[in-house]
């Protein structure tokens, strides 16, 4: 199920994997692993920002610029993940890999924003970052 979800998601944006002889490697291993790592790392970054930096540690990293730094750092990590996955699975490097990495980075931005909206309420200092909506005190 996870395999089909992530394969469908990435192929929606990328089309069929290239080179074609590696299609099964992408669908069975690379897409699911990359997708799971995307979700796990993005969620961890959001939890780190809202619950560690701005609750437990009280660092004062609650401004939108601090949130943006975490967002960009998450996107950079998300860009690297597919490249590492492809190299670790001995799949031929192709321009498709860099397009895949770019799509993964864009998806990380979307997931980071969604997770932020869902989890920010538990933060002591950053509950209004990136926007006050939907929670107001």
C-alpha positions, 0 to 999 in steps of 0.5 A, a space after each residue: 500500500 505504501 509502495 503504491 502510494 509513493 510510486 503513484 505520487 512521484 510518477 504523477 509529477 515525474 512520469 515513468 522512471 528513467 532509464 526504463 530498465 530501472 522502473 521496478 527499482 524505483 517503484 519497489 524500493 526507491 520511491 517508497 523509501 524516499 517517501 517514508 524518509 520525507 514524511 519522517 524527516 519533515 515531521 521530525 523537523 517540525 517537532 524539533 522546531 515547535 516542541 524542542 526549540 520553542 517549548 523545552 529549550 525556550 530558545 526564542 526561535 519563534 520568528 517567521 525567519 527562524 521557521 523559514 530557516 527550518 523549512 529551507 533546511 528541510 527542503 535541502 535534506 529532502 533534495 539530497 535523500 533521492 540522490 542518496 537512495 538512487 546511489 545506494 541502490 546502484 541505479 544509473 544516474 540520470 537527469 530524472 534523479 535530479 528532477 525527482 530530487 526537486 519534486 521531493 524538495 517541493 513536497 517537503 515544503 508542502 508537508 512542512 507547512 501542513 505539519 506546522 499548521 497541525 502541530 504549532 498549537 503545542 508550542 509555547 513561543 511559536 504558536 503563531 508561526 508561520 501564521 496565526 491562523 487557525 489557532 488564536 489565543 
